[in-house]
Amino acid sequence: MKTLAIVLSGFSIFFMLVSMTEVQADLCSDTLTSLKPCLVSVTGSNPPPPSDICCKNVKSVPPQTLCKCFSGAGAGGSDINQDAAKKIPQKCGEPNFKC
């Protein structure tokens, strides 16, 4: 009986972690979709400054969410200038933003 309880607890924890990962994936998908106006500002070797709509969208996302999504968004494409992407919050008036 004790073994069954341990196995069921293990399954419960596993399913909880899987559902949390799915929720985070959905959250990041929505977050990255809202940041599409920023794409031009993180693409290429010398991207332009972020637009007003980009900055508005960046400011609407909690910093910890941005960090989680940025850390998992390595598949953003080879054209993404990672240095420029990390500077977007600062260029949008969030000087203390750090992941």
C-alpha positions as CSV (number, residue, x, y, z in Angstrom):
1,M,0.0,0.0,0.0
2,K,2.8,2.4,0.9
3,T,4.5,1.7,-2.4
4,L,1.3,2.4,-4.3
5,A,1.0,5.8,-2.5
6,I,4.6,6.7,-3.4
7,V,4.1,5.7,-7.1
8,L,0.8,7.8,-7.2
9,S,2.6,10.7,-5.6
10,G,5.4,10.4,-8.2
11,F,2.8,10.5,-11.0
12,S,1.1,13.5,-9.5
13,I,4.3,15.4,-9.4
14,F,5.2,14.4,-12.9
15,F,1.8,15.5,-14.3
16,M,2.0,18.8,-12.4
17,L,5.5,19.5,-13.8
18,V,4.3,18.7,-17.4
19,S,1.3,20.9,-17.0
20,M,3.4,23.8,-15.7
21,T,5.8,23.4,-18.7
22,E,2.8,23.6,-21.0
23,V,1.5,26.7,-19.3
24,Q,4.9,28.3,-19.5
25,A,5.1,27.4,-23.2
26,D,1.7,29.0,-23.8
27,L,2.7,32.1,-21.8
28,C,6.0,32.4,-23.8
29,S,4.2,31.9,-27.1
30,D,1.8,34.7,-26.2
31,T,4.6,36.9,-25.0
32,L,6.8,36.4,-28.0
33,T,3.8,37.0,-30.3
34,S,3.1,40.3,-28.5
35,L,6.8,41.2,-29.2
36,K,6.6,40.8,-32.9
37,P,6.8,44.6,-33.4
38,C,10.2,44.4,-31.9
39,L,11.5,41.9,-34.5
40,V,13.0,44.6,-36.7
41,S,15.0,45.9,-33.7
42,V,16.7,42.6,-33.0
43,T,17.4,41.5,-36.5
44,G,20.7,41.9,-38.3
45,S,24.0,43.4,-37.4
46,N,22.9,47.0,-36.9
47,P,19.2,47.0,-36.0
48,P,17.2,50.3,-35.6
49,P,15.9,51.4,-32.2
50,P,12.6,49.9,-31.0
51,S,9.3,51.4,-32.1
52,D,6.8,52.9,-29.7
53,I,4.5,49.9,-30.1
54,C,7.5,47.6,-29.4
55,C,8.3,49.5,-26.2
56,K,4.6,49.5,-25.1
57,N,4.4,45.7,-25.5
58,V,7.8,45.2,-23.7
59,K,6.6,47.3,-20.8
60,S,3.3,45.3,-20.5
61,V,5.2,42.0,-19.8
62,P,6.5,41.3,-16.3
63,P,10.3,41.2,-16.3
64,Q,10.5,37.7,-14.9
65,T,8.2,36.5,-17.7
66,L,10.5,38.1,-20.3
67,C,13.5,36.5,-18.7
68,K,11.9,33.0,-18.7
69,C,10.8,33.4,-22.3
70,F,14.1,34.8,-23.5
71,S,16.0,32.0,-21.9
72,G,13.9,29.5,-23.6
73,A,13.7,31.3,-26.9
74,G,17.1,30.3,-28.3
75,A,15.3,28.9,-31.3
76,G,14.4,32.5,-32.3
77,G,16.3,32.2,-35.5
78,S,19.9,32.8,-36.6
79,D,19.1,36.3,-37.7
80,I,18.3,37.4,-34.1
81,N,20.9,39.7,-32.7
82,Q,21.0,38.5,-29.1
83,D,22.9,41.6,-27.9
84,A,20.3,43.9,-29.4
85,A,17.5,41.7,-27.9
86,K,18.9,42.0,-24.4
87,K,19.1,45.8,-24.8
88,I,15.5,46.3,-25.9
89,P,14.1,46.8,-22.4
90,Q,16.7,49.4,-21.6
91,K,16.1,51.2,-24.8
92,C,12.4,51.2,-24.0
93,G,13.0,53.1,-20.7
94,E,13.5,50.1,-18.3
95,P,17.1,50.9,-17.2
96,N,17.1,48.4,-14.3
97,F,16.0,45.4,-16.4
98,K,18.2,42.4,-15.8
99,C,17.6,38.7,-16.2
